[in-house]
Amino acid sequence: MSRISVTVDGTTYEDDVEPRLLLVHYLRDRLGLTGTPVGCDTGNCGACTVDVAGASVKSCSMLAVQADGTEVTTIQGLAEDGRWHPLQRAFHEEHGLQCGYCTPGMILAARDLLRANPHPTAEEVRHGLEGNLCRCTGYQNIVRAVLAAAEAGAGAGAGADAGAGDGGEAAI
């Protein structure tokens, strides 16, 4: 067993974990944060994307022990004070989800993209989300949602802004 200390969605956890435990399973099974889905388990689909130390990471490709000493943000940690993050709101308003399975990973990958490029073109959004697969939407509304969030200032490091009205427990 290995002892880790990791801050997830603003709460610090200290746990003994098996060295081979994947971060996605630590988040879901140990911490109960089931907003991060297990997709392909190979790193190909991106559904399990989370933010680790400021970068989007496919949590099925990272061991929990590798997250020791870092801050991890899941889809459940984006909402602040019961208000959706601008990306969550944009995905809702622009119908950027259908079944919702890929949505947590798409949103966290889009957040990383907008931090690096606060005003992307549609083509840059498509390129920036290449590692995240959606089998339902055809991507048009996802691209529209990311562009709408960029227009709302999500790339400027904005958290949930004062205009957000929906509850924070939704995991989109």
N, C-alpha and C positions, 0 to 999 in steps of 0.2 A: 504494500500500500504506500501511496505517496500523499503527503499533506499538501493541500493547496489552499490559497487564499485568493479569492476572485470577487470582484464587485460586479454584480449583475443587476442592471436596471436600477442602480443607485443603492443597492443593499449588498453588504460584504458578507460573504460566506466563507467559512473555513471547514474543510472536509477532508477526510481520508478517502482517496479514490484509487481504483486499480490503474496502474500506469497505461493500460491499453484502452481505457474508457474514452469514447469519443465525446467531444464537447456537446454535440447535439443530444446525446443520451444523458449526459450530466444535466443539461438544461431541462430536458423533458422529464426524465425519470427521478432524478434526485431533487430538483428544485420545483418541479411541477409546472414549468413554463412551457405549456404545450402549444403556444402560438407559433413556435418554430417547428415546422413539420419535418419528418424524415421522408425524404423523397426517394432518390435513386440509391443512396448509400455509396455512391461512387464519385461524387463531386461533379457530376455532369449536368444536373438539372438546376441547381442553385436555389431550390426551395428552402433549404436550411440556412440560407445566408443570414449572418448576424454581424454586428459591428464589434470588432475586437481592437481596442487601443486606437480607434479612429480609422480603421480600414475594414471594408467588407470582407468577410471570410466565410467560406462554406464550412459550416460547423461539423459536417460529416467527414471532413478531411483534416480536422484538427483534434488533437488529444486534449482532454480536459487539463492535464498537467502542463500543457503548453500555454494555457490561459492563466497560469499561476501569476499573481501580481498585476493582472491587467484589469481593465474595465471592459465589460461586455454589455452591449445594448441589444436587446431583442425587440421584436415588433411590439411586445407588450410594454416596453420601456419608453417608447416614443411619445406617447400621450403625456401631457403635463397638466396637472390640476384638473383632470377630467376633460381636457380638450385635446382633440386629435391634432397630430402633427400635420402641417400643410400637405405632405405627401399622402397621408392617410385620407384626408379630406378630398384631395384631388382624385385619388383612385375611386372614391365613392361617387363623387359628383360627375366624373367623366366616364363612369362605368368601365373602369380599367380592370375589372375582375369579373369572372364568370363563376367558376366553381370555387375560387378563392385559394386553392392549394398553393399556387406559386406566389400569391400576393405578398406574404411576409418577406420572402427573399427578394422579390422585385422591388419592394419599397426600400429595403435596406441597401440594395445595390444602387438604386436610384439616388438615395441619400448620399452615398459615396460619390457617385457621378456628379451630383450637383455641388458638392463641396469642392471638387476639382474644377468644375466648369459650371458656374452659376447660371449661365445663359446659353445652353446648348441648342443646336439646331435639331430638327427631327432625326436627321441622319446620325448626328453625334449621340443622341439618345439610343437609337437602335444599336449602334456600335458599342456604347457603354453598357448595354444590358445583354450583350451576346452570350454571356455565361449563364443566363437565367432563361429557362424554357417555360413556355406556356402552351398547353395543348388545347386551350379552349377559345381564346379571344382573338387570335389573329394579330395581336400586338398593336393595332391601330389605336385603340382606346388607352392602352398602357402608355404609348408614346404621348398621346394627348394629355394624359394625366400628369406625366413628368413635366411636360412643357408648361402646363397650367400651374404646377407647384413651383416651377422656376420663376414664372411670372409673379407668383405670390411671394417670392423672396425666400423660398425654402433653401436655396443654395447659399444664402448669406449667413448660414449658421443658425437660422431661425428655428426655434422649437415650435411649440404649438402657440399660434398667435391669438390675440384677444378676440378675433372674429370667429374662431372656431366654436361650433355650438354643440357638437355631438359628444356623447359620453366617452370616457377614456378606457372603458373596459373592452371595447370592440377591438379585435385583433387584426384589423385591416390596416 
